[in-house]
Amino acid sequence: MENNNNNLESGFKINNLLLLESTFSRVINVTFDNPEVVQNIDVNVNVSVNENTVVVTEEIKYNQTFNEIQEVSAIIKMVGVFEKFGNSVLDLENFGNINGAAIIFPYIREHLTNLTSKAGLGLIIIPPFNFTNKEK
């Protein structure tokens, strides 16, 4: 039997992923299936680097409006703590803004989907986000 050595010599590992904030509200009568319904998504990423530790805080603000009335709103904030090991060539700040944020994002998407499902809104699934092009 072949012995596979899966020990990486350099890279990043995730030490922790935590939900920091989760707020949600909806009106009693939410408008569905109307082309004038507007959904807004705002994504904010904050990166803090301390030696080989990268702390990425990511926040999603979601709201749905109809006729200038906010019918649904949610704020979800999570933090991921990553540790660099070995001699990775990636810049730590760059890793946090792109790779770290991309790792956290699916957990935020899943949380919003669960909230909206439990609120009787069906499955609101926010689209994938390209963190590489965020600053452009």
URQUIDA-V821913 format. One record per residue. N is the residue number from 1. RES is the residue in three letters. PHI is phi in radians with two decimals (999 if undefined). BURIAL is # if it has 16 or more other ideal C-beta (glycine too) atoms within 10 Angstrom, else .. D_LAST is the distance of its C-alpha to the last C-alpha in Angstrom with 2 decimals. Layout:
[[N RES PHI BURIAL D_LAST] [N RES PHI BURIAL D_LAST]]
This chain:
[[1 MET 999 . 49.34] [2 GLU -1.36 . 46.25] [3 ASN -1.68 . 44.78] [4 ASN -1.57 . 40.97] [5 ASN -1.70 . 39.52] [6 ASN -1.69 . 36.28] [7 ASN -1.34 . 35.86] [8 LEU -1.43 . 32.44] [9 GLU -1.59 . 32.56] [10 SER -2.71 . 29.05] [11 GLY 2.64 . 26.12] [12 PHE -2.32 # 25.29] [13 LYS -2.23 . 27.37] [14 ILE -1.60 . 26.88] [15 ASN -1.61 . 29.60] [16 ASN -2.81 . 29.05] [17 LEU -2.47 . 27.13] [18 LEU -2.23 . 28.22] [19 LEU -1.48 . 27.84] [20 LEU -1.67 . 27.67] [21 GLU -2.61 . 27.58] [22 SER -2.62 . 28.28] [23 THR -2.16 . 29.15] [24 PHE -2.60 # 29.86] [25 SER -2.59 . 31.66] [26 ARG -2.62 # 32.74] [27 VAL -1.47 . 35.20] [28 ILE -1.13 . 38.39] [29 ASN -1.92 . 37.69] [30 VAL -1.51 # 34.16] [31 THR -1.40 . 33.43] [32 PHE -2.07 . 32.85] [33 ASP 0.90 . 32.33] [34 ASN -2.15 . 31.54] [35 PRO -1.13 . 28.79] [36 GLU -1.54 . 28.30] [37 VAL -1.21 . 27.25] [38 VAL -2.02 . 23.68] [39 GLN -1.92 . 21.80] [40 ASN -2.06 . 18.94] [41 ILE -2.28 . 17.01] [42 ASP -2.10 . 15.13] [43 VAL -2.00 # 13.98] [44 ASN -2.19 . 14.20] [45 VAL -2.20 # 14.48] [46 ASN -2.20 . 16.59] [47 VAL -2.08 # 17.69] [48 SER -2.19 . 21.00] [49 VAL -2.03 # 22.48] [50 ASN -2.40 . 26.25] [51 GLU 0.98 . 27.70] [52 ASN -1.75 . 27.14] [53 THR -1.89 . 26.14] [54 VAL -2.07 # 22.63] [55 VAL -1.87 # 22.63] [56 VAL -1.99 # 19.72] [57 THR -1.85 # 20.07] [58 GLU -2.20 # 18.21] [59 GLU -2.24 # 18.94] [60 ILE -2.03 # 18.70] [61 LYS -1.98 . 19.96] [62 TYR -2.12 # 21.31] [63 ASN -2.60 # 23.47] [64 GLN -2.18 # 25.29] [65 THR -2.15 # 26.84] [66 PHE -2.51 # 29.48] [67 ASN 0.91 . 30.97] [68 GLU 1.12 . 29.06] [69 ILE -1.91 . 30.72] [70 GLN -1.32 . 28.75] [71 GLU -1.70 # 30.57] [72 VAL -2.42 # 28.69] [73 SER -2.56 # 26.54] [74 ALA -2.62 # 25.58] [75 ILE -2.22 # 23.97] [76 ILE -2.26 # 23.76] [77 LYS -2.24 # 22.96] [78 MET -2.26 # 23.52] [79 VAL -2.23 # 23.57] [80 GLY -2.10 # 23.67] [81 VAL -1.96 # 25.44] [82 PHE -2.00 # 24.83] [83 GLU -2.18 . 27.00] [84 LYS -1.48 # 26.41] [85 PHE -2.30 . 29.53] [86 GLY 1.29 . 30.57] [87 ASN -1.93 . 28.60] [88 SER -1.08 . 25.18] [89 VAL -1.48 . 22.93] [90 LEU -1.24 . 19.76] [91 ASP -1.17 . 18.49] [92 LEU -1.11 # 19.47] [93 GLU -1.10 . 16.56] [94 ASN -1.12 . 14.12] [95 PHE -0.99 # 16.60] [96 GLY -1.09 # 16.63] [97 ASN -1.23 # 12.97] [98 ILE -1.88 # 12.69] [99 ASN -1.20 # 16.32] [100 GLY -1.05 # 18.09] [101 ALA -1.09 # 15.94] [102 ALA -1.18 # 16.30] [103 ILE -1.25 # 20.02] [104 ILE -1.29 # 20.54] [105 PHE -0.92 # 18.79] [106 PRO -1.07 . 21.69] [107 TYR -1.21 # 24.19] [108 ILE -1.19 # 22.60] [109 ARG -1.01 # 22.48] [110 GLU -1.11 . 26.11] [111 HIS -1.12 # 27.19] [112 LEU -1.10 # 25.93] [113 THR -1.06 # 27.65] [114 ASN -1.14 . 30.83] [115 LEU -1.05 # 30.80] [116 THR -1.20 # 30.51] [117 SER -1.14 . 33.13] [118 LYS -1.19 . 35.52] [119 ALA -1.52 . 35.01] [120 GLY 1.35 . 36.27] [121 LEU -1.72 # 33.05] [122 GLY 1.35 . 32.87] [123 LEU -1.68 . 29.92] [124 ILE -1.60 # 26.59] [125 ILE -2.01 . 24.10] [126 ILE -1.32 # 20.43] [127 PRO -1.22 . 18.35] [128 PRO -1.00 . 16.62] [129 PHE -2.20 # 13.11] [130 ASN -1.66 . 10.59] [131 PHE -1.28 # 9.76] [132 THR -1.13 . 8.45] [133 ASN -1.70 . 5.28] [134 LYS -1.01 . 5.59] [135 GLU -1.42 . 3.79] [136 LYS -1.48 . 0.00]]
